[in-house]
Amino acid sequence: MDNAQAINQGFGGMDWVVLGGYFLILAVTGWFFARREQKNATDYFLGGRKMPSWAVSISIVATSLSAVTFIGAPQEAYSGNLTYLATNIGMVLAAMVIAILFIPVFYKSQSESIYHLLETRFGPSARKAASVTFMCGRVLASGARIYAGAIPASILLFGLDKGTDPGHLMAAIAILTCVGIVYTLAGGISSVIWSDVIQFGILIGAALCAIVLITSSFNAPFSEIITQLQTGGPDDSSKLTLFDMSLDPTHRYSIPAVIIGFTLLGIGSYGTDQDLAQRLLTCKDAKNGARSIITGILLGIPTTAIFLSVGLLLWIVYQRPELTTIGSQTPPGESVTVFLHYILTQIPPGVRGLMMAGLFAAGLSSLNSAINAMGAAFISDLYRPMIEARSGTPKTDRHYVVVGRISVVVWGILLGLFAVVCIYWQRAENDTLIGFALSVMTFAYAGLIGVFFTALFTKRGSSRSAIAALIVGFVWMLLNQRFVFNASGALHTPWLEHWYDIHFTWKLTIGVIISTTVCMVGKSPAAVQDD
């Protein structure tokens, strides 16, 4: 048996040992944080506001990347080019806006939830409505990420040929969901952040290891590799293209879409979404919170570049095998599995286990943070106000921690159920994994961004107009989904067909404008009193 045959034996004993070591590390860190008493909701959901900003920064990038980047970024470069990296321009702009305008206001409220600001401006009903909108949107967004994380888990358990079957994906989703729930129950946001630090190290280590192994198999000079990449893109374009200067609204990562659409997407993700914004509130003050968001976004740039590089190198392996010592290889049937295909067929034992541990790390990171954030929003925005309004006296902090843990279980189950829906939704959309995951995120953001913009930058808005804006934004993004168009056969027209081809960031931009306008229609309570 030659070396290639020895490697291509699936997941072996050494791989299981490495993967088992990863789960042992998770168990030890979970046990460590479980020993630390969670005295109140602030300890459980905000880590007592004692988390170091560098750890929060790593947690931010680890959660925002998720398994979608581990699998989806190589897919983007393999089937396209490097223009996805340019989306970080919008994210950096968004980080600056959030650091300067959002975070100081959030810290001033001293609340576990960022939606306290909306109660101050518009009243309790607006805060509750925003929290419910976040929770609905987070079920959609994190459900898509769990689905992405289930793909490698399913392939590991059932093989490359059967791993993407719906039934097997459902089983993998169930396993990931159970592990994520149990781990998050252990120590709250502190355990989530510190596990993110560990998992980020594994994630990057796996990707860098893949780059070293792939490049070591090249038998052509570097100049020849570059030449092939320069003509290997769509329509003989360069796969090294970084900036798309097109004004075509159907282009996913054109510069206009990056500067406008992805800036709004970043503001929605880090400034109006409790999942990621919650981390910014775990630092000791607003200054450290602002530093963590900017550092986290900047750290995401080289991280994304690493995974895109993996996709370019895999294109050489499968499309120009004569430039490698691996020889002719049958490329995977689906580009989404290209990295997984290489891991399971070409990576040596032990290292292969590290790679799969990196994938599990990416999948669990997004799950842990989502269910903790939804639990925090539920307790702070809905449950606590309801209980105190009914009884007239607050419950003990211990009571809220217990209810928070129960909500973690419920939200985890709901996320798992929606991840099952994503199996069929993503196939109906026929989009890349990253494109699908990003578009699903926008359901809640159109309304939330509009309401937060109104609260921060104007003196307009009321409880009713804020609730209306949240509903309008959600419905707008729903109606712009391809499956809605496909279901409305009687409405098919050429112009409508073209509209649904427009990239989702432009639809998000329009949704934000509409939602902001709707929210500004109402007069603020202070303005009404002045009248």
Buried (B, 14 or more C-beta within 10 A) or exposed (E): EEEEEEBEEEBBEBBBEBBEEBBEBBEEBBEBBBEBEBEBBBBBBBBBBEBBBBBBBBBBBBBBBBBBBBBBBBBBBBBBBBBBBBBBBBBBBBBBBBBEBBBBBBBEBEBBBBBBBBBBBBBEBBBBBBBBBBBBBBBBBBBBBBBBBBBBBBBBBBBBEEBBBEEBBBBBBBBBBEBBBBBBBBBBBBBBBBBBBBBBBBBBBBBEBBBEBBBEBBEBEEEBBEEBBBEBBEEEEBBBBBBBEBEEBEBBBBBBBBEBBBBBBBBBBBBBBBBBBBBBBBBBEBBBBBBBBBBBBBBBBEBBBBBBBBBBBBBBBBBBBEBBEBEEBEBBEEBBBBBBBBBBBBBBBBBBBBBBBBBBBBBBBBBBBBBBBBBBBBBBBBBBBEBEEEEEEEBEBEBBBBBBBEBBBBBBBBBBBBBBBBBEBBEEBEBBBBBBBBBBBBBBBBBBBBBBBBBBEEEBBBBBBBBBBBBBBBBBBEEBBBEEBEEEEEEEEEEEEEBBEBBBBBBBBBBBBBBBBBBBBBBBBEEEEEE
